[in-house]
Amino acid sequence: MASEQPRAVRPFVHPLWGFAIALPSGWVHRRVQDGDAFAEIEAAFDPGYAGPLAGHVILQAEWNGLRREVEPIWQDHLARVAVMLGAKQVSSAPWRIGPAIGLEAEIALPRQDPNRLWLGVLSHDLVVLKALVSHPLERRAAFEPQATAILRSLRFLRGVDGLPRHTCGLPLPPESTPVPAADVLTDLGAEGVWDAYETPHSVGALQAFYWREAPAAGWEITSFQPFPGDHPHPFARLGLRKAQAVVALGILPGAPDAAGEGLRTRLALNVR
């Protein structure tokens, strides 16, 4: 990527995956199915847009609870993109931002394709972040410095400010909605007081959230069974302790919401 860095003035923080970037003035954000997209104007998110401000950056985070090495993750990702776009084989190069390590490559698109495509994958703790930059070849001089500055501004956070809290003090993810515990619980145990929530976030995003935010709020993670994992339970489970409070937290995959758009992942929280 190019080295010139335009002035970035607006921060973007992802409270679930715990990363932040700095966006150039005027850039816009849209949540997409597999991540977050950023562009100079809203129209640039539309697949058919070919106007003077075409181009976008997409960041997609994934939970890596099984601690896979970044190399096979990168090869799988690269192979899928190559097959989907009919791209040629490309050479990869090391990519590092702060403590995050990974790989990057510029994809050789078919000759008739007027666009440039760059991919990168970074691994940080138990999160993998996939980056994509796409723009018309004719816009390279104007767009690439902005995309480069955005990616170089990337940082992973130790904690996110302003989160809602349960009465016990444990952080709750944004957009959590209380629901009757009886609607959620199956086999998580009967001791103590149970509370339950629905969220529009993935199981992976919620695991990343609590892996980071619970210690940031002073909670010790005493046990952790990730999902998917090498245990028989179809959910993730964390044991947490702070002073005299002991919490069992279950993160359960849910069914599609009423509109059929995405999953309503559920939280079951037991305080003792």
N, C-alpha and C positions, 0 to 999 in steps of 0.2 A: 504493500500500500504506500501511497505517497507520503511525504514528510511534512508538507505545509499544513498548518493548523489554523483555520479561521476561528474567530472568537466565539466561544460557546457561552450562553448566558442563562440557560434554563435547565435546572436539574430534573431528571426523571428517576424516580426510585420505585423499584418493584418490591412491594412489601412481603410477597410470598417467597420469591426466590432470593431476595436479599442482595440484589445488585443495583448499582446506580450508574447513570451516564449523564453527560452534559450535552444538551441539544443546542444547535445553532439557533439564533433568534428567528422566530417565525415557524420553525418546524412543527409538525403535527404528529400525533400518536394515534394509532388504532389497534385495538386488541383483535387479533386474528385467531383462528382455531388452534394453531399450534404455537402461538407466541405473541410477540409484540412487534408491530411494524411502525417505521418512522419515515417521514418524507417531507418535502418542502411544502406540498399542498395536498389537500384531501384527494383531488382527482388522481394523483399519482398512485394511489392504492388500487385503482381500477385496472384490471388486466389489459383492457383495450386502449388505455391512455397512451398517446404518443406525442404529447405536447412539449413545450419548451422546458418544463420543469419535471420531466420524467426521471424516475429513479427512486429507489427505496432501500432501507436497511431493515432486516428482520433479525430479531434475537429470540431464540427458542431454548428454554431451559428444560433439563431432564433430571430426574432423580437417579442417582447412581448408588443406591443402598448396598449393592453387591460389590462395590468398589472395582468395577471393571477397569482395566487399563485404557488409557485414552486412544492408543493406536488402533485396536480393533473397533472401537466405537467410530473413529474417524474413517476407517476403511469401509465399514458398513454404510455410513452416511454418504461417502463419496460414490460408492457403487450404486446406491439408490438414485442419486441425482444424475449420474451418468446415464443410467438406463432410461430414466424418465425424460431426459432432454436430448438423448442421442449425442451426448458429449464424448469427446475423445479422452483417452487416458491422459492424466496430468501428473506432474511431479509435485510432491508435497514438500513444504519447508516447515521447520520448527516455528512455533508462535508462542510468545509469552507476554502476559500483561500482569505485572506485579507477581504475586505468588501463584497465579494460574498458568498452567502449561498446556500446550496443545500443538495443533498443526494447522496450516493454511495452504490454500492453493487457488490459483486462477483457473477457471474451467474453460477449456477450449470448446466453445460452442460450434455447431455446424456453420459452415461458411456463409450461408444465406441468412443467418440470424444476426440482426444489427445490434445486439446487446452484449454487454460485458457482464460476466458473473464471477464473483469471488466468494469462496467459502472458507470458514474457519471453525475450529472446535477447540474449546478450552475446558480443562478439568480443574475444579477447585473444591477440595474436600469431598463432599458427597453430591456435588452438583456438576453437571456438564452443561455448558452453554454453547449452542450452535449459532453461528453468525452467518448471514447472507447479505451480500451487497450486489444489487443489480441496477444497471442504468444503460442507456444507449451509448454506444461507442463514441458518438460525436459529443457527448456531454462529459467525457472523462476529465478534462481539464477543470471543469467547474464543479463536478459532483464528487470526484474522488477525494479531494482535500477535506471536504466536509465529512464524508463517511469515515475517513481515517481519523479525524479529530474525535468523532463520536466513539469509535472503538478504543482509541487510546485513552479516553477519559474513563473507561470502564473500571469500576472498583467493586469489590465484594464487601458487604457490610457485616460488622459484628452484631449489630442490632438495629432495629428500625424504631424511630421515635413515634409517639402518638398512637400506639396500638390500644384497642379496647382490652379490658381485663376481666377475667372471671372474679368472683368475690374472694377467691382464695389468693388472688394476685397473679395467677398464670395468664400470660398474654393469650388473646384470642385473635384469630385471623380476621381481616376486614371482611365485611359482608356475611358474618355469621348470624344465623337466625335461630333463636331458641325453639326447640320442638319438644313434645312430651318424650321423656326418656323411654317410656314403654313402647314407643313407635320405633325405637332404634335398637334397644338392647336385645341380645339373644343369649350369649354365653360369655359375658365379660365379668361375671361375679356379682354377688349380692350385698357385700359389706359396704357400709358407708352410704353417702348421699350421691346419687347419680344426676348429672345434668347432661343434656344432649343438644346438639346444634346441627343445622344443615348449612353447607357452604357451596358456592358454585366452583370451587377449586378442585384440582385433581388430587388424588391420594399422594402422588409424588411431591406436589407443591406444598402440601400440608406437612409432610414428613420433613422437607427441607426447612419449612417455617419453624417447626418445634425443635429440630436439631440445632438451629441457630438461636432462636428467641428464648427458649427456656433457660439455657445457661446465661444469656445476656441479662435475664431478669433475676438471676441469682438462684435458679433451680438446678439441682444436680440430677443428671440423667442416670438413674441407678440400673435401669435395664432398657433394652431396645430390641424389639423384634420387627425388622423392616418388612414392607410389602412391596413387591414379592420377595420372599425369603426362603430360607432352608428349614422352615417350620410349617406345621400343617394348618395354621390359622389363615383364613382368607381376609385378613386385615392387618394393619400395623398396630403395635402396642408399645407404649412407653411407660416406664416407671419413673416417677419424679419425686424429689424430696427437697424441702426448704424449711429449715428450722424444725418445728414439730409437725408440719403438714406433709402428708404423703398422698400423692395423686397417681391414679392409674388412668391413662389416656388411651382410648381406642380410636383409630382412624379407619373408617369403614367405607369401602366403595359403595356407591349408591346407584339407584336407577335413574334413567333420564327424567328431567324435570317435566312439568305439565305441558310445556310447549314442545317437548321432544328435542330440546336443544341442550346437549351436554349432560353431565352427571351431577347430581346433588350429593357430594361426598358428605358423610356424617361424622361427627365427633361425639364420643361418649366419654364423660369426664367424671371420675369417682374420687371424692375427697374423703380422707380418713384422718 
